[in-house]
Every structure is written in C-alpha cells, then in structure tokens.
Amino acid sequence: MPEGLILTMLTKTDTLSNILKNYRDNIILLSAFLLCYVPALLWMWDRWFARDSYYSHGILIPFVCGYLIWQKKEELKQAKIESSPLGIWLIAGGLGVYLFSSLFRINFSAAFSIMPVLYGLILYGCGKEVFKKVFFPVTFLIFMLPLPSAAITEISFRMKLFAATIAQWSLNSMGLPAVQEGSIIKMRHAYVIVDDVCSGLRSLISLMALGTIFAYWMKTSLVKRVILFLSTVPIAIITNVCRIIFLSFVSEIWGSQYATGFIHDLSGFMVFALAFILLFGMGKLLE
C-alpha cells in the first residue's frame, strides 16, 4: 500500500477520533435519550402507519427537521459552543413528565415530553446560540406527534358535520336539492356519507405542517407569516367541501357506486393538490 495513502487513512482516523472525543458526552446523551424513548417512538410508529391514519406524514417530519438544520450548517459552524445549565432543568422536567405518563399509560404526553428533553439536550450540549439557530427545525418535530385518539374523534366529528352543512347549502344553491341528516347528505336519487376520514382533518394536519414550512421560508414580516399559517384552516375546509360536493354530483348523476373506490381516493389526492396550490398562491400574494 502506498505510503501517502496510509498517511491519509491515519489522518482521517485521527480526525474521526477527535470528533468523537469532542462530542462524546453529546453522543452518550443522545444514545440514552433514544433508548429511553423507545416505547414512545414505537407508539408513534404505530399511529403513523395505522389504517386511515391522520399522521401518515409523521415519518417524514424528522427528515424535514434534519434538512432544515443542514441548511444552517455554515451558521452552526460559527456558533459558540457552551453548556447552558437551563438544559438540565428542561431534561429533568421532560423526563419527569415521561415517567409519569408511562406509569399511567398516557401515550400522548409521554411522546410530547420528547420536545422539552430535546430542547434541554441542545442547551446543555451546545448552548444558547446553537439553540436559537435550531429552535424552529426542532420545534417542527411537533407535527410528528399524534394527538390523542379522543381528541381526533371529537375534532373530526365536528369538522365533518360542519363540512356536511356547508356542502348541503352549496348543493341547494346550485340547484341540486339536498337534505342533511347528521353527516349524511340525501339527494333525490342518492346520498353521501361524510365519514370521519372525509372530515378534512387529515388534510388540515398535513396542510398546517406544510404551511409552517412555507411561512418559515417566506421573506416577509412575522404578521404575514402568521396569516399564511392561519390560512391553512379555511383552505383545508373549503377544499374538503369541494370534494364532498364533487362526490355528491357523481352520486346523483351516475350513482353512488361511482363515488367510491378509485374516484373517492382520486378526489382526495386532487383536493390536497388544490389545497397546496391555494396555499402556495396565498404565500406569493402575501410576499
């Protein structure tokens, strides 16, 4: 083996050794964190990949967080590294919530305690300057934390009734007689059931995450960024109502069997694409 290649390999080995030595404490803390939170992470994994999940986007959130941090790599290289004692308190508080939640099997608060623990690890291991630079990317991880099932059920129920009411009013305004009975819209020859998965909550959760990224990247005032984020709510509701109206027309004209299966699923993708376009247009308008 050439002598130059051997020296290069030894130099790289020494560099890696120095890096590991410098960040040894942080690596140990991060490893302990991951090991401690295995039950919470497994619970989140189950919720992400459950049938009719509202958080199927959850697996993507850590990668988005990593990308946002990677974008700041040059700033982070210049940041001053120093330990902040505030981190210890955040870690202790978060672990306290985690232990209490695990004891009583409160999965949501157990998973949510990841946030203060992560904040604490960054403050303790890297300091306030680094924490300020990565605060938004790390906070974005909140979109991977599933809400409690009871909250999902309640919000979804109210949203589907609201969507059904608007859709029924719209159908009558367009000359297609329709009567609402709960979450069911009855017409002359067919009816449409606005189920929980058609409430628009799934689109709203995904759109809020997307709207947060758009607002973060916008080069404008904080007020306009907040307006863009808040606009995700009416956009999600309006596009979902459009979907219900479309499926109602299909059911009434061609029959209820044509409003299920492929057409039903395709309309869901089309609605999210429309919501994305509206959100993007809203961002450009505000800029």
Backbone torsions as a table, in degrees:
resi	resn	phi	psi	omega
1	MET	NA	131.7	-179.1
2	PRO	-57.2	145.2	-178.1
3	GLU	-63.0	-38.1	179.9
4	GLY	-62.7	-39.0	-179.8
5	LEU	-67.4	-38.3	178.8
6	ILE	-63.8	-43.4	179.3
7	LEU	-63.8	-39.1	178.6
8	THR	-62.7	-44.1	-179.7
9	MET	-64.3	-40.2	178.8
10	LEU	-65.7	-39.3	179.1
11	THR	-63.5	-44.4	179.8
12	LYS	-64.9	-37.5	179.0
13	THR	-64.8	-42.8	178.7
14	ASP	-63.9	-40.3	179.7
15	THR	-62.7	-46.0	178.8
16	LEU	-62.4	-39.5	179.0
17	SER	-62.8	-41.7	178.8
18	ASN	-65.2	-41.0	179.0
19	ILE	-62.0	-45.8	-179.3
20	LEU	-64.4	-36.5	-179.7
21	LYS	-68.5	-41.9	-179.1
22	ASN	-65.8	-36.3	-175.8
23	TYR	-107.9	20.8	-176.7
24	ARG	-58.3	-48.0	-178.6
25	ASP	-61.8	-41.0	180.0
26	ASN	-66.1	-39.2	179.1
27	ILE	-65.2	-41.0	178.5
28	ILE	-63.4	-45.0	179.7
29	LEU	-62.3	-43.6	180.0
30	LEU	-65.0	-41.1	178.9
31	SER	-64.0	-42.5	178.2
32	ALA	-64.1	-38.6	178.1
33	PHE	-60.8	-49.6	-179.0
34	LEU	-62.8	-41.1	-180.0
35	LEU	-65.1	-42.3	-178.8
36	CYS	-64.9	-35.2	-173.5
37	TYR	-96.6	15.8	178.9
38	VAL	-55.4	-47.3	179.2
39	PRO	-59.3	-42.1	179.7
40	ALA	-67.2	-40.1	179.5
41	LEU	-66.2	-37.7	177.3
42	LEU	-66.4	-37.3	177.4
43	TRP	-64.0	-43.6	178.3
44	MET	-63.2	-41.9	179.1
45	TRP	-57.8	-44.3	178.9
46	ASP	-62.3	-40.1	-179.9
47	ARG	-70.2	-35.2	179.8
48	TRP	-64.0	-40.5	-172.6
49	PHE	-106.4	13.6	176.0
50	ALA	-68.9	157.0	177.7
51	ARG	-65.2	136.9	-177.1
52	ASP	56.2	39.1	-179.5
53	SER	-68.3	143.7	174.8
54	TYR	-90.5	-5.1	-174.7
55	TYR	-128.0	37.4	178.5
56	SER	-65.1	-17.2	177.4
57	HIS	-81.3	-8.1	-172.7
58	GLY	-57.6	-35.9	-178.2
59	ILE	-65.9	-23.3	-178.1
60	LEU	-83.4	-23.2	-172.8
61	ILE	-59.8	-45.6	178.8
62	PRO	-60.5	-33.6	179.0
63	PHE	-69.4	-38.4	176.4
64	VAL	-64.4	-42.4	177.4
65	CYS	-58.5	-46.1	179.2
66	GLY	-61.6	-39.3	179.2
67	TYR	-65.9	-42.4	179.9
68	LEU	-63.9	-36.5	176.9
69	ILE	-70.0	-40.3	179.0
70	TRP	-60.6	-34.5	177.4
71	GLN	-61.6	-24.0	-177.8
72	LYS	-100.1	17.2	-174.1
73	LYS	-58.2	-38.6	-179.3
74	GLU	-68.1	-40.2	177.7
75	GLU	-65.2	-39.0	-178.0
76	LEU	-68.6	-30.9	177.5
77	LYS	-63.8	-32.0	-178.0
78	GLN	-87.7	-12.0	-175.3
79	ALA	-71.8	146.8	178.9
80	LYS	-79.0	127.1	-179.6
81	ILE	-96.4	117.8	176.9
82	GLU	-155.5	145.9	-177.0
83	SER	-79.1	137.7	177.5
84	SER	-111.7	125.4	-179.3
85	PRO	-63.2	-20.9	178.0
86	LEU	-59.9	-29.5	-179.7
87	GLY	-60.1	-37.3	-179.6
88	ILE	-61.8	-41.0	-179.6
89	TRP	-66.5	-40.6	178.2
90	LEU	-65.7	-41.0	178.3
91	ILE	-63.0	-45.5	-179.5
92	ALA	-63.3	-43.7	179.3
93	GLY	-64.3	-45.0	179.7
94	GLY	-63.1	-42.7	179.1
95	LEU	-66.9	-33.3	176.2
96	GLY	-62.5	-45.1	176.7
97	VAL	-62.4	-40.0	-178.8
98	TYR	-64.2	-45.5	-179.7
99	LEU	-64.9	-42.7	178.2
100	PHE	-62.5	-45.0	-178.4
101	SER	-66.2	-38.9	179.0
102	SER	-66.5	-37.6	180.0
103	LEU	-61.6	-41.2	-178.0
104	PHE	-101.5	9.8	175.9
105	ARG	56.6	45.7	175.7
106	ILE	-98.1	91.0	-169.4
107	ASN	-63.9	-38.5	-176.2
108	PHE	-63.6	-50.7	-178.4
109	SER	-68.0	-29.6	175.4
110	ALA	-63.5	-44.4	178.9
111	ALA	-69.5	-39.8	-178.0
112	PHE	-64.7	-28.2	-179.9
113	SER	-65.3	-10.8	174.7
114	ILE	-57.3	-37.5	-174.1
115	MET	-62.7	-56.4	179.7
116	PRO	-62.6	-32.1	178.5
117	VAL	-66.8	-42.3	177.3
118	LEU	-62.7	-45.4	176.5
119	TYR	-56.0	-45.3	-179.0
120	GLY	-64.1	-40.2	179.4
121	LEU	-63.0	-40.6	-180.0
122	ILE	-67.3	-44.6	179.7
123	LEU	-64.0	-44.1	-177.4
124	TYR	-71.3	-39.4	-176.0
125	GLY	-85.6	-29.3	-172.9
126	CYS	-125.1	-25.4	177.7
127	GLY	102.5	175.2	-173.6
128	LYS	-69.1	-35.6	-177.4
129	GLU	-64.5	-45.2	176.9
130	VAL	-65.6	-40.6	-179.1
131	PHE	-58.4	-42.8	179.9
132	LYS	-62.7	-36.7	-176.7
133	LYS	-74.7	-30.1	-177.5
134	VAL	-106.5	8.4	-176.3
135	PHE	-58.4	-49.5	-178.5
136	PHE	-64.5	-50.2	179.6
137	PRO	-55.6	-40.9	-179.4
138	VAL	-70.2	-41.3	178.9
139	THR	-63.6	-29.0	178.7
140	PHE	-60.0	-21.3	178.6
141	LEU	-61.6	-16.2	-179.4
142	ILE	-60.7	-24.2	-179.7
143	PHE	-75.6	-5.9	176.4
144	MET	-95.1	-6.3	-177.0
145	LEU	-89.6	110.8	-178.4
146	PRO	-66.7	138.8	173.8
147	LEU	-68.0	158.0	176.5
148	PRO	-58.1	146.7	-178.4
149	SER	-57.7	-37.0	180.0
150	ALA	-64.3	-39.9	178.6
151	ALA	-67.9	-40.9	177.7
152	ILE	-59.7	-45.5	-179.0
153	THR	-62.2	-45.2	-177.8
154	GLU	-66.6	-47.7	-179.2
155	ILE	-64.4	-43.2	-179.6
156	SER	-62.0	-40.1	-179.5
157	PHE	-62.4	-45.7	-179.1
158	ARG	-68.4	-37.5	-179.3
159	MET	-68.3	-38.9	-178.5
160	LYS	-70.3	-34.3	175.9
161	LEU	-67.1	-41.4	179.3
162	PHE	-64.2	-44.3	179.6
163	ALA	-64.7	-40.6	179.1
164	ALA	-64.1	-39.1	179.7
165	THR	-63.8	-47.0	-179.9
166	ILE	-65.4	-41.2	-179.7
167	ALA	-64.3	-41.3	179.3
168	GLN	-64.2	-41.3	177.7
169	TRP	-65.2	-41.1	-179.7
170	SER	-65.3	-41.8	179.9
171	LEU	-62.2	-43.7	177.7
172	ASN	-64.6	-36.7	179.1
173	SER	-67.2	-27.5	179.4
174	MET	-90.4	5.6	176.1
175	GLY	88.9	12.8	177.3
176	LEU	-110.2	100.9	-176.2
177	PRO	-56.4	130.1	-179.2
178	ALA	-147.3	145.1	179.3
179	VAL	-126.3	134.9	179.4
180	GLN	-98.4	131.2	172.8
181	GLU	-128.2	94.8	-174.8
182	GLY	68.1	-121.6	178.0
183	SER	-99.9	16.2	179.2
184	ILE	-108.2	131.7	176.2
185	ILE	-108.5	114.5	-177.8
186	LYS	-102.2	133.0	176.8
187	MET	-119.0	-170.3	-175.8
188	ARG	-64.7	-45.1	-173.0
189	HIS	-116.9	-1.7	-176.9
190	ALA	-158.5	173.4	175.5
191	TYR	-144.9	156.1	179.7
192	VAL	-125.1	130.4	176.9
193	ILE	-99.3	119.5	176.1
194	VAL	-86.1	96.6	-176.9
195	ASP	-80.2	174.6	-179.8
196	ASP	-58.9	-41.7	-177.7
197	VAL	-70.9	-13.9	178.0
198	CYS	-101.6	12.6	-177.1
199	SER	-72.9	-20.3	-177.0
200	GLY	96.5	-3.0	-178.1
201	LEU	-67.5	-38.7	179.3
202	ARG	-60.9	-45.5	178.7
203	SER	-64.5	-38.7	-179.0
204	LEU	-62.6	-44.9	-178.8
205	ILE	-63.4	-45.9	179.5
206	SER	-66.0	-39.3	-177.7
207	LEU	-69.4	-33.8	177.2
208	MET	-64.6	-39.8	176.7
209	ALA	-64.0	-43.6	179.5
210	LEU	-66.0	-41.6	179.2
211	GLY	-63.8	-33.5	177.8
212	THR	-64.6	-41.7	177.9
213	ILE	-65.1	-45.0	179.1
214	PHE	-58.7	-45.1	-179.1
215	ALA	-64.6	-37.4	179.5
216	TYR	-64.4	-38.6	-177.7
217	TRP	-82.9	-14.6	-178.8
218	MET	-65.5	137.6	177.3
219	LYS	-99.2	73.9	-178.2
220	THR	-153.9	-171.2	-175.4
221	SER	-73.8	162.1	179.5
222	LEU	-62.3	-38.1	-179.6
223	VAL	-59.4	-45.7	-179.7
224	LYS	-66.9	-33.4	176.7
225	ARG	-65.8	-41.5	177.9
226	VAL	-64.7	-40.5	178.4
227	ILE	-61.1	-43.0	178.6
228	LEU	-61.9	-44.1	178.9
229	PHE	-61.8	-46.0	-179.1
230	LEU	-65.8	-26.9	-179.4
231	SER	-66.5	-15.5	179.1
232	THR	-63.1	-29.2	-178.0
233	VAL	-68.1	-57.5	178.5
234	PRO	-63.1	-33.6	179.2
235	ILE	-63.7	-44.8	179.6
236	ALA	-63.5	-41.0	-179.3
237	ILE	-68.3	-46.7	-177.5
238	ILE	-62.4	-45.9	-178.6
239	THR	-66.4	-34.9	178.1
240	ASN	-68.7	-37.8	176.1
241	VAL	-63.0	-40.0	176.6
242	CYS	-58.7	-38.7	178.6
243	ARG	-65.1	-43.8	-180.0
244	ILE	-63.4	-41.4	178.4
245	ILE	-63.2	-43.5	178.8
246	PHE	-60.3	-47.3	-179.7
247	LEU	-66.5	-31.8	176.9
248	SER	-66.4	-43.0	177.0
249	PHE	-61.5	-44.8	179.6
250	VAL	-61.4	-43.1	-179.7
251	SER	-64.5	-42.8	-176.6
252	GLU	-72.0	-37.8	-174.7
253	ILE	-86.0	-46.0	-175.1
254	TRP	-107.7	-15.8	-179.1
255	GLY	116.4	150.1	-175.6
256	SER	-61.6	-29.1	-177.8
257	GLN	-64.5	-22.6	-179.7
258	TYR	-85.4	-9.6	-179.7
259	ALA	-96.1	9.5	178.9
260	THR	-117.2	177.7	176.2
261	GLY	64.9	-125.9	-173.3
262	PHE	-61.4	-45.9	-178.7
263	ILE	-61.9	-41.9	179.9
264	HIS	-62.2	-47.6	-179.2
265	ASP	-68.0	-40.9	179.5
266	LEU	-62.1	-39.9	179.3
267	SER	-63.7	-31.2	177.2
268	GLY	-65.4	-43.8	177.6
269	PHE	-65.9	-40.2	-179.3
270	MET	-64.3	-39.7	-179.5
271	VAL	-65.1	-41.6	179.6
272	PHE	-67.9	-36.1	177.1
273	ALA	-63.5	-41.3	177.4
274	LEU	-63.7	-42.0	178.6
275	ALA	-62.5	-40.4	178.1
276	PHE	-61.8	-43.8	179.8
277	ILE	-63.4	-44.2	179.7
278	LEU	-63.1	-41.5	179.3
279	LEU	-65.5	-42.6	178.4
280	PHE	-63.3	-42.8	177.5
281	GLY	-63.7	-38.5	177.8
282	MET	-63.2	-40.1	178.5
283	GLY	-63.9	-43.5	179.1
284	LYS	-65.1	-38.3	178.2
285	LEU	-63.1	-41.9	179.9
286	LEU	-70.2	-33.0	177.9
287	GLU	-71.1	NA	NA
